[in-house]
Each structure stands twice: as structure tokens, then as C-alpha cells.
Amino acid sequence: MKITASLIMVIIIMHTITLVNVTIFDGEWNGIVLALSSILFLVAIAIFGVDRQRNRHDYKIRK
């Protein structure tokens, strides 16, 4: 899976859990949603960082 698709999937999941919390649960699970969103954000940053490091390493090898 491409990096862009992975990051977009993380964003879609984050927005979906927020939407479900607000519409179905009337915002009762704010703490859980915030924790899940924070974890997903950290996962996205890690994916981006690993990909960027790999691309930087590949650029040095090709050069």
C-alpha cells in the first residue's frame, strides 16, 4: 500500500470515530475518541517518518 493511501486511511478512521461519537453517542465517549485519535496520529507520524527516512536513504544510495 502506498504511503499516501495509508495516511488517508488513518485520517478517514479518525474522522469516522469522531463522527460516530458525536452522532450516535452524543459525545459521551470523548476521552476514548481523543485517545484513539492521538494513537492514530502517532501511527501516521511513524509511518511518514519511516517512509521519509527510507526515501532519504535511497536518495543517498542512488547519488
N, C-alpha and C positions, 0 to 999 in steps of 0.2 A: 504494500500500500504506500502511496506517495505521502510525503511529509505534509503537503497541503491538505490532502484528504483526511489525514489523521487529526490535524489541528481543527479542521472544520467540524469533524465528528465530535470532538471534545466540546466545541462551542455549542453545537446543537444539543448535546446532552445537558450542558449547563443551563441553557435556556429552557429546555423541556422540564427539568426538575423544578425550576423556579416557577414556570407557568402552572404546573400541576399543583405545587404548593399553594399558590395564590388562588387558583380557581376551585380546586377540589377541597383542599384542607383549610381554606380561609386563612392562610398564613400561620397556622398553628405549629408548623414544623420548621420555623425559620432557622433555628440553631442547627438542625440536621442538614438543611439545604445549604446553609452557609459553609458548614464543614465539608460537605460533598463538593461544593463548587471550589473551595480552596484546594482540596486534594486534586481535583481535575485540573485546576490551573497549574499546580506544581508539576503534574504529569505532563501537561502541554509544554511547560518551560523545559523540562528534562528532555522531552522528545526533540524540541527545537535545538537545544544545546548540543545534544549528541549528533544531530544531523549537521549542524554548523561546524562542529569540530571535525567530523568526518570529511566534509567538503573542504575545509581548510587544509587538512592533511593530504587529501587527494590533489589539491592545487599545488602544494609544495612538491609532491612526487612528480607531477607532470612537468613542472618548471625545470 
